[in-house]
Amino acid sequence: MTYGGHGGQYGGQQPPPGRRPPRGPRQHQSAQMLPVPGSERARQGPPRRPPQQTRVAPPPHQPPPGRGEPPMPPARPRKRRRWTFGRVVMALFMVFVLVLASVWLYLEFSINRIDALPEYEGQPAAAEGTNWLIVGSDSRQGLDAEDRARLATGDSGGQRTDTIMIAHLPDNDTAPTLLSLPRDSVVEIPGHGTSKINAAFAIGGAPLLARTIEQATGLHIDHYAEIGFGGFANMVDAMGGVEMDIPAEMKDPKTGITIPAGKQTLDGAQALGFVRMRYSSATPRSDLDRVANQRKFIGAMASQMASPATLLNPFDVFPLLADAPDALTMDTDDHLHNLVGLAWAMRGISDGGVVTTTVPVTSSSAEYWDEAKSQQLFDALRNDTPLPDSVIYN
């Protein structure tokens, strides 16, 4: 029996035992699906895959028709802050601080300033404590005819000093000192020979006066303050006057000003007459009595300015602060806190907390200083030591 048909490997004979008859040509299923070259399917190319469908995200949840958005929870009402006593006090304190800061800046940048204390060769070195040069000028600048008549200033031209003082503020617990230099004191004026001390101001203004005083006393001047006639009277009026106790009637035949005896409040014109008066029967020592009255008035004025009755009364303090910039002149390196420190120290004049004295002189004319006593006084100030009783001259 033949196997495999015609043309088989064994020629139609049965294969030897143990061998499997050969299979015919095997056709793969994929090969059967390949297109026959030249057929219609071959011309159409390989079959295309069906396009993939993009999955679309389901729409967000929509509320049922007619119901709308879910309602928002009601907002909780804000609690209104209650103005307690503490909050009211704090608010008032903040307003006070802001007002004080504004006034401070206004004064700091409004006060007149000059280069009153320039450095020079041979200037005394700074020592213990702090020294202020306080000058009362008789300048009529800014005063019209009506003001001159009201203040009895006269028509003198130029600029002189009716008041020259040194305020010494110690660095220790020694009492402050307010020292008067009589205007007629004869001293050496640098570059201008020997003359009365107030001539230095007329010749060279504050710088020459400061240099003259430094070389005559050996004290280094650290700060400078000047006030004129008009500014002085305006500040007194702004305070509502200054209360004084006048021991005896004062009548000045030169200016015609009369101040009765007793406790009273002096207005600006009366106060100016009081600190300038030296021809009255109540001032037998002339300039020596005048400088003593000047120190008394400065003490009363500083004490009243520092009192709560003035500081807490806006009708007094605001007019005073408004007039201060036009009334005062300071050195370019001085600041408002320096001036406040001076005023605070001088408030003790009226109750004896400040030593007040005049440079010891040899006669009532106050032209010449007692050299030995004057030197003791200047040495005590330079070293911040208490003044000996022998050099205190009122």
ABEGO torsion letter per residue (X at the ends): XBBGEBGBAAGGBBBBBGBBBBBBBBBBAAAAABBBBGBAAAAAEBBBBBBBBBBBBBBBBBBBBGAEBBBBBBBBBBBBBBBBAAAAAAAAAAAAAAAAAAAAAAAAAABBBBBABBBBBGBBBBBBEBBBBBBBBABABGBBAAAAAAAGAEABBEBBBABBBBBBBBABABBBBBBBBBAABBBBBBGAEBBBAAAAAAAAEAAAAAAAAAAAAGBBBABBBBBBAAAAAAAAAAAGEBBBBBABBBBBAAAGBBBBBEBBBBBAAAAAAAAABAABAABAAEAAAAAAAAAAAAAAAAAAAABAAAAABAAAAAAAAAAAAAABBBBAABBAAAAAAAAAAAAAAAAGABBBBBBBBABAAGABBBAAAAAAAAAAAAAGBBBBAAABBX
